[in-house]
Amino acid sequence: MVVLVSVGATQFALSPSGRAEETGKSEKLAPGVTLESREMAALIVAYEDYRAWLKGEGIDLTLAEFIKRHHAIWVRREGAQIHIHFHPASELTAGGGVRYLVDAKRLQVTERIGER
């Protein structure tokens, strides 16, 4: 289950001393996302599998490299499977994403589909 929440908030900035200080600007925060712990664990399982797959192709999937390759992650639980989609680098990019099916009980990858 994914819950989206959007609220108004006052913007804060860090002062040189490291404390948060109110800037006086009020702006709407981006929607938040809540994942159940099993979905989060499945996301980590998929990421680790993806990392190992790319390592086999000579690519070190650091977090910075992941951000360059993917603009978003989509997660949905459907019965005994958790679907995870690492979207490509841009919404305008065709291909370059990768989809995973993870067994919700065993937290094991059951299928990986690379997009070209």
C-alpha positions as CSV (number, residue, x, y, z in Angstrom):
1,M,0.0,0.0,0.0
2,V,1.3,3.4,-0.9
3,V,0.1,6.5,0.8
4,L,0.7,10.0,-0.6
5,V,0.6,13.0,1.6
6,S,1.0,16.7,0.6
7,V,1.1,19.5,3.1
8,G,2.1,23.2,3.1
9,A,5.3,24.0,5.1
10,T,7.6,26.8,5.9
11,Q,11.0,26.6,4.2
12,F,14.0,26.2,6.4
13,A,17.7,26.8,5.7
14,L,20.8,25.7,7.6
15,S,22.7,28.5,9.2
16,P,26.5,28.5,9.3
17,S,26.2,27.1,12.8
18,G,24.3,24.1,11.4
19,R,20.9,25.0,13.0
20,A,17.8,25.2,10.9
21,E,16.5,28.8,10.5
22,E,13.1,29.8,9.1
23,T,13.5,31.6,5.8
24,G,10.0,33.1,5.9
25,K,9.1,31.5,2.5
26,S,6.1,29.2,2.5
27,E,5.9,26.5,-0.2
28,K,4.2,23.3,-0.8
29,L,6.2,20.1,-0.1
30,A,6.4,17.4,-2.7
31,P,4.1,14.4,-2.0
32,G,5.5,11.9,0.5
33,V,5.5,8.1,0.0
34,T,5.1,5.5,2.6
35,L,6.2,1.9,1.8
36,E,5.4,-1.0,4.0
37,S,8.6,-2.7,5.3
38,R,8.1,-5.8,3.0
39,E,8.0,-3.5,-0.1
40,M,11.1,-1.7,1.1
41,A,12.9,-4.9,1.6
42,A,11.8,-6.1,-1.9
43,L,13.2,-2.8,-3.3
44,I,16.5,-3.5,-1.6
45,V,16.6,-7.0,-2.9
46,A,15.9,-5.8,-6.5
47,Y,18.5,-3.0,-6.2
48,E,21.2,-5.5,-5.0
49,D,20.3,-7.9,-7.8
50,Y,20.5,-5.0,-10.3
51,R,23.9,-4.0,-8.9
52,A,25.2,-7.5,-9.2
53,W,23.9,-7.8,-12.8
54,L,25.6,-4.5,-13.8
55,K,28.8,-5.5,-12.0
56,G,28.9,-8.6,-14.3
57,E,28.9,-6.1,-17.2
58,G,31.7,-4.1,-15.7
59,I,29.5,-1.3,-14.3
60,D,29.8,-0.2,-10.7
61,L,26.3,0.9,-9.7
62,T,27.1,3.5,-7.1
63,L,24.2,5.6,-5.8
64,A,25.4,8.5,-8.0
65,E,25.4,6.1,-11.0
66,F,21.9,4.9,-10.1
67,I,20.6,8.5,-10.1
68,K,22.2,9.2,-13.5
69,R,20.5,6.0,-14.9
70,H,17.0,6.3,-13.3
71,H,14.7,9.2,-12.6
72,A,12.1,7.3,-10.5
73,I,11.2,4.0,-8.9
74,W,7.7,2.5,-9.0
75,V,6.7,-0.1,-6.4
76,R,3.4,-2.1,-6.3
77,R,2.3,-5.1,-4.4
78,E,0.1,-7.5,-6.3
79,G,-0.8,-10.6,-4.3
80,A,2.3,-12.7,-3.7
81,Q,4.5,-10.5,-6.0
82,I,6.0,-7.1,-5.5
83,H,6.5,-5.2,-8.8
84,I,9.4,-2.8,-8.9
85,H,10.3,-0.6,-11.9
86,F,13.5,1.4,-12.1
87,H,12.4,4.0,-14.6
88,P,15.0,5.3,-17.2
89,A,17.1,8.4,-16.8
90,S,14.3,10.7,-18.1
91,E,10.6,10.6,-18.6
92,L,11.4,11.2,-22.3
93,T,13.8,8.2,-22.6
94,A,12.5,5.1,-24.3
95,G,14.2,2.0,-22.8
96,G,16.9,1.9,-20.2
97,G,14.7,0.9,-17.3
98,V,14.5,-2.4,-15.6
99,R,11.6,-4.2,-14.0
100,Y,11.6,-6.7,-11.2
101,L,9.1,-9.2,-9.8
102,V,10.0,-10.1,-6.2
103,D,8.3,-12.9,-4.2
104,A,6.7,-11.1,-1.3
105,K,7.1,-14.0,1.2
106,R,10.6,-15.2,0.4
107,L,11.9,-11.8,-0.7
108,Q,13.7,-13.3,-3.7
109,V,13.8,-12.0,-7.3
110,T,11.5,-14.2,-9.5
111,E,11.9,-12.2,-12.7
112,R,14.1,-9.4,-14.1
113,I,13.2,-7.7,-17.3
114,G,15.7,-5.3,-18.8
115,E,14.4,-2.6,-21.2
116,R,16.3,-1.7,-24.3
